[in-house]
């Protein structure tokens, strides 16, 4: 059972974390004092997603070209939509394939 107080208190910052890297940084900084678990979950998810998007724009394009960048970009957008819908609905929704890794890699956030 989820802690509704934690979800409701952290939902705004969790939503903000979904808007580019700057939104993730803003949500992380504003969450430093209160350390809301719901916000922290989505900050970790979006930091990982931002990293994947950066790598797609830089590495994938450099080595494989625009077609693969486009395909991976569409997949990343679907991952973002899944995460955003989970965030708005008050669920902790892991990004497919990578979400558990993001939670582990960025657990100090």
C-alpha positions as CSV (number, residue, x, y, z in Angstrom):
1,X,0.0,0.0,0.0
2,X,1.4,3.4,-1.0
3,X,1.7,6.2,1.5
4,X,-0.9,8.7,0.1
5,X,0.6,11.6,2.1
6,X,4.0,11.0,0.6
7,X,2.5,10.7,-2.9
8,X,0.4,13.8,-2.7
9,X,3.2,15.9,-1.2
10,X,5.7,14.7,-3.8
11,X,3.6,14.6,-6.9
12,X,4.3,18.2,-8.0
13,X,8.0,17.8,-7.9
14,X,7.8,14.3,-9.5
15,X,5.9,15.9,-12.4
16,X,8.4,18.7,-12.7
17,X,11.2,16.1,-12.9
18,X,9.7,14.8,-16.2
19,X,10.5,18.0,-18.0
20,X,14.0,17.8,-19.5
21,X,17.2,17.7,-17.5
22,X,16.5,21.1,-16.0
23,X,13.2,19.9,-14.5
24,X,15.0,16.9,-13.0
25,X,17.6,19.1,-11.5
26,X,15.0,21.5,-10.1
27,X,13.0,18.7,-8.6
28,X,16.1,17.1,-7.1
29,X,17.3,20.4,-5.5
30,X,13.8,21.3,-4.1
31,X,13.5,17.7,-2.7
32,X,16.9,17.8,-0.9
33,X,15.4,19.3,2.3
34,X,12.2,17.2,2.5
35,X,13.5,14.0,0.9
36,X,10.1,12.8,-0.3
37,X,10.3,9.2,-1.3
38,X,7.9,9.6,-4.2
39,X,9.8,12.6,-5.7
40,X,13.1,10.8,-5.2
41,X,11.8,7.8,-7.1
42,X,10.9,9.9,-10.1
43,X,14.1,12.0,-9.9
44,X,16.1,8.8,-10.2
45,X,13.9,7.5,-13.1
46,X,14.2,10.8,-15.0
47,X,17.9,11.2,-14.4
48,X,18.4,7.8,-16.0
49,X,16.0,8.7,-18.8
50,X,17.8,12.0,-19.5
51,X,21.1,10.1,-19.7
52,X,19.6,7.6,-22.2
53,X,18.2,10.5,-24.3
54,X,21.6,12.2,-24.2
55,X,23.4,9.0,-25.3
56,X,20.8,8.5,-28.0
57,X,21.4,12.0,-29.4
58,X,25.2,11.7,-29.2
59,X,26.4,8.2,-29.4
60,X,23.7,6.4,-31.4
61,X,23.6,9.2,-34.0
62,X,27.4,9.3,-34.2
63,X,27.9,5.5,-34.7
64,X,24.7,4.3,-36.4
65,X,23.1,7.3,-38.0
66,X,19.7,9.1,-38.0
67,X,17.5,6.1,-38.6
68,X,18.5,4.3,-35.4
69,X,18.4,7.5,-33.5
70,X,14.9,8.0,-34.6
71,X,13.8,4.5,-33.6
72,X,15.4,4.7,-30.2
73,X,14.0,8.2,-29.8
74,X,10.4,6.9,-30.3
75,X,11.1,4.1,-27.8
76,X,12.4,6.7,-25.3
77,X,9.3,8.8,-25.8
78,X,7.1,5.8,-25.0
79,X,9.2,5.1,-21.9
80,X,8.6,8.8,-20.9
81,X,4.9,8.5,-21.4
82,X,4.7,5.4,-19.3
83,X,6.6,7.1,-16.5
84,X,4.6,10.3,-16.7
85,X,1.2,8.5,-16.6
86,X,2.4,6.5,-13.6
87,X,3.5,9.7,-11.9
88,X,0.2,11.5,-12.5
89,X,-1.8,8.5,-11.3
90,X,0.2,8.3,-8.1
91,X,2.0,5.0,-8.9
92,X,5.7,4.4,-8.8
93,X,6.1,3.2,-12.4
94,X,9.5,1.9,-13.4
95,X,10.8,2.7,-16.9
96,X,10.7,-0.5,-18.8
97,X,14.1,-2.4,-19.1
98,X,16.2,0.2,-17.3
99,X,14.0,1.5,-14.3
100,X,15.3,-0.9,-11.7
101,X,18.9,-0.1,-12.7
102,X,18.2,3.6,-12.4
103,X,16.9,3.1,-8.9
104,X,20.0,1.2,-7.9
105,X,22.5,3.4,-9.7
106,X,21.1,6.7,-8.3
107,X,20.0,5.4,-4.9
108,X,21.9,8.2,-3.1
109,X,19.6,10.9,-4.7
